[in-house]
Amino acid sequence: MGLREINSKMVEATVAPGGRLFSQRGAMLAYRGDVSFTPNIQGGQGGLMSMIGRRVSGEATPLMTVEGSGTVLFGHGGHHVQVINLSGDTLYVEADRLLAFEGTLQQGTMFMGSQGGVMGMVRGQVTGQGLFTTTLKGHGAVAVMAHGGVFELPITPQHPVHVDPQAYVAHHGDVRNKLSTALGWRDMVGRGSGEAFQLELSGSGTVYVQASEEKL
């Protein structure tokens, strides 16, 4: 099993007997071997609660279960793709930015307000991003999508990172997130980008930022 980048728009996944992958519906471009694709009505590894989280947040991203023996090429909408390898830690990623991930990872859903407090809830209302974020934990690979490419920014205790919420793709590590506003409430009306909000990430880890504020 595994995921590797073929170019900036495609990843190749190796599917082996006894293992499985999950992919966004419509992401399969081509495959070789004896591979099956089955709609996953339970929202992947996270089961019912993961599915409910995406439904409530408007992120009802359908998934496919991929099994068998062979290789599969994944891509979606011409978006830039990036493979992130996890070694026991947790990746936080917007559900609609997931392209594919290995079934060895445990999927869950985190309410952004649990880390960001009340302002974490405001994030979903004003920026258009979801209130819920998908979590993937364990050992395995994840392919995420973004506009215009992805840049990795290190987060250290001495150097927190401030990100435009709409440029945020994912993060992992021992990281706390907090949404702050640089403007008064009257000035925020009609503004959904970094001019009004900043997502502050502090601790130790990595944040993945896309080169555009455009939503997928």
C-alpha positions as CSV (number, residue, x, y, z in Angstrom):
1,M,0.0,0.0,0.0
2,G,1.1,3.6,-0.5
3,L,0.6,6.9,-2.3
4,R,3.1,8.7,-4.4
5,E,3.0,11.9,-6.4
6,I,3.2,11.3,-10.2
7,N,3.2,15.0,-11.0
8,S,1.6,18.1,-9.4
9,K,-1.9,17.0,-10.4
10,M,-1.9,13.2,-9.9
11,V,-1.0,10.6,-7.4
12,E,-0.5,6.8,-7.8
13,A,-1.9,4.4,-5.2
14,T,-0.8,0.9,-4.7
15,V,-3.6,-1.4,-3.7
16,A,-2.8,-4.8,-2.1
17,P,-4.9,-7.7,-1.1
18,G,-6.2,-7.3,2.5
19,G,-5.7,-3.6,2.4
20,R,-7.9,-0.7,1.3
21,L,-7.9,3.0,0.4
22,F,-10.6,5.7,0.6
23,S,-10.9,8.3,-2.2
24,Q,-13.2,11.1,-3.0
25,R,-15.9,10.1,-5.4
26,G,-15.0,10.9,-9.0
27,A,-11.2,11.1,-8.3
28,M,-10.2,7.9,-10.1
29,L,-8.5,8.7,-13.4
30,A,-7.2,5.2,-14.4
31,Y,-6.2,1.9,-12.9
32,R,-4.4,-1.4,-13.6
33,G,-5.1,-4.8,-12.1
34,D,-8.1,-6.3,-10.3
35,V,-9.4,-3.2,-8.3
36,S,-12.9,-2.5,-7.1
37,F,-14.5,0.8,-6.2
38,T,-17.5,0.7,-3.7
39,P,-19.5,3.8,-2.5
40,N,-18.9,4.2,1.2
41,I,-22.2,5.2,2.8
42,Q,-20.8,5.4,6.4
43,G,-18.3,8.2,5.7
44,G,-15.1,6.1,5.6
45,Q,-13.3,5.0,8.8
46,G,-15.1,7.5,11.0
47,G,-18.5,5.8,10.7
48,L,-21.7,7.6,11.6
49,M,-20.3,10.4,13.6
50,S,-17.8,11.4,10.9
51,M,-20.6,11.4,8.4
52,I,-22.9,13.5,10.6
53,G,-20.0,16.0,11.2
54,R,-19.7,16.5,7.4
55,R,-23.5,16.7,6.9
56,V,-23.9,19.4,9.6
57,S,-21.0,21.4,8.3
58,G,-22.1,21.2,4.7
59,E,-19.1,19.0,3.9
60,A,-20.9,15.8,2.8
61,T,-18.0,14.7,0.7
62,P,-18.8,11.2,-0.6
63,L,-16.0,8.6,-0.4
64,M,-15.2,5.4,-2.3
65,T,-13.7,2.3,-0.8
66,V,-10.9,1.0,-3.0
67,E,-9.8,-2.6,-2.7
68,G,-8.1,-5.4,-4.7
69,S,-4.7,-5.7,-6.2
70,G,-3.2,-3.2,-8.6
71,T,-2.4,0.5,-9.0
72,V,-4.8,3.5,-9.3
73,L,-4.2,7.1,-10.5
74,F,-6.1,9.7,-8.6
75,G,-6.7,13.4,-9.4
76,H,-9.6,15.8,-9.2
77,G,-10.6,19.0,-11.1
78,G,-7.0,19.7,-12.1
79,H,-6.2,20.7,-8.5
80,H,-2.7,20.5,-7.2
81,V,-2.1,17.4,-5.0
82,Q,0.2,16.8,-2.1
83,V,1.0,13.6,-0.3
84,I,1.5,13.8,3.4
85,N,2.9,10.8,5.3
86,L,1.9,10.3,8.9
87,S,3.9,8.4,11.5
88,G,1.5,8.1,14.4
89,D,0.4,11.7,14.6
90,T,-3.0,13.3,13.6
91,L,-3.7,15.3,10.5
92,Y,-6.4,17.9,10.5
93,V,-7.8,18.6,7.1
94,E,-10.9,20.1,5.5
95,A,-13.1,17.2,4.2
96,D,-13.5,18.6,0.7
97,R,-9.7,18.8,0.4
98,L,-9.2,15.1,0.8
99,L,-8.3,13.3,-2.4
100,A,-7.4,9.8,-1.1
101,F,-6.0,8.2,2.1
102,E,-4.9,4.8,3.3
103,G,-7.3,2.6,5.3
104,T,-4.6,2.2,8.0
105,L,-5.5,5.7,9.2
106,Q,-8.3,6.2,11.7
107,Q,-10.8,8.8,10.6
108,G,-12.7,11.1,12.9
109,T,-14.3,14.6,13.0
110,M,-13.2,17.5,15.2
111,F,-15.5,20.5,15.9
112,M,-13.3,23.6,15.3
113,G,-14.8,25.3,18.3
114,S,-13.3,22.7,20.6
115,Q,-9.9,24.3,19.9
116,G,-10.8,27.7,18.8
117,G,-13.5,28.5,21.3
118,V,-16.4,30.8,20.2
119,M,-14.2,32.3,17.5
120,G,-13.7,28.8,16.0
121,M,-17.4,28.7,15.5
122,V,-17.4,32.2,13.8
123,R,-14.9,30.8,11.3
124,G,-17.5,28.7,9.6
125,Q,-20.1,31.4,9.5
126,V,-18.0,34.2,8.0
127,T,-15.2,32.5,6.0
128,G,-17.4,29.9,4.4
129,Q,-15.2,27.1,5.8
130,G,-16.7,24.2,7.7
131,L,-17.2,24.1,11.4
132,F,-16.0,20.5,11.4
133,T,-12.5,19.4,10.3
134,T,-11.7,15.8,9.4
135,T,-9.0,14.1,11.4
136,L,-6.8,11.2,10.2
137,K,-4.6,9.5,12.8
138,G,-2.0,6.7,12.7
139,H,0.5,5.5,10.2
140,G,-0.2,6.0,6.5
141,A,-0.3,8.4,3.6
142,V,-2.9,11.1,2.7
143,A,-3.3,13.0,-0.6
144,V,-4.8,16.5,-0.2
145,M,-5.9,19.0,-2.9
146,A,-5.3,22.7,-3.1
147,H,-5.4,25.6,-5.5
148,G,-2.1,26.8,-7.1
149,G,0.2,24.5,-5.0
150,V,0.9,23.8,-1.4
151,F,3.6,25.3,0.9
152,E,4.7,23.8,4.2
153,L,5.3,26.2,7.1
154,P,6.9,25.0,10.3
155,I,5.2,25.9,13.6
156,T,7.5,26.2,16.6
157,P,6.8,27.4,20.2
158,Q,8.8,30.6,19.5
159,H,7.2,31.2,16.1
160,P,3.4,30.7,15.7
161,V,2.0,31.0,12.2
162,H,-0.9,33.2,11.1
163,V,-2.9,31.9,8.1
164,D,-5.7,33.3,6.1
165,P,-8.5,30.7,6.9
166,Q,-9.4,30.3,3.2
167,A,-5.7,29.5,2.4
168,Y,-5.5,26.9,5.1
169,V,-5.3,23.3,3.8
170,A,-4.3,21.1,6.7
171,H,-2.0,20.8,9.7
172,H,-0.5,18.2,12.0
173,G,1.6,18.1,15.2
174,D,1.0,19.3,18.7
175,V,-0.8,22.5,17.5
176,R,-3.5,24.7,18.9
177,N,-5.6,26.8,16.6
178,K,-7.3,30.1,17.4
179,L,-9.2,32.4,15.1
180,S,-8.7,36.1,15.7
181,T,-10.0,39.2,14.1
182,A,-8.0,42.2,13.0
183,L,-11.1,44.3,12.5
184,G,-14.1,45.4,14.5
185,W,-17.4,43.7,14.0
186,R,-18.8,46.4,11.8
187,D,-15.8,46.2,9.5
188,M,-16.1,42.4,9.2
189,V,-19.4,42.5,7.5
190,G,-19.0,41.1,4.0
191,R,-15.4,40.1,4.5
192,G,-14.3,36.5,4.6
193,S,-10.6,36.6,3.9
194,G,-7.5,37.4,5.9
195,E,-8.2,41.1,5.9
196,A,-10.8,40.3,8.6
197,F,-9.6,37.0,10.1
198,Q,-6.4,35.3,10.9
199,L,-6.1,31.6,11.9
200,E,-3.3,31.5,14.5
201,L,-1.5,28.1,14.8
202,S,0.8,27.7,17.8
203,G,2.9,24.9,19.3
204,S,5.0,22.4,17.3
205,G,4.1,21.0,13.9
206,T,3.5,21.9,10.3
207,V,0.7,23.8,8.5
208,Y,0.0,23.4,4.8
209,V,-1.0,26.6,3.0
210,Q,-2.4,26.8,-0.6
211,A,-1.3,29.5,-3.0
212,S,-4.9,30.8,-3.5
213,E,-7.9,31.8,-1.4
214,E,-10.2,30.1,-3.8
215,K,-12.4,27.3,-2.3
216,L,-12.5,23.9,-3.9
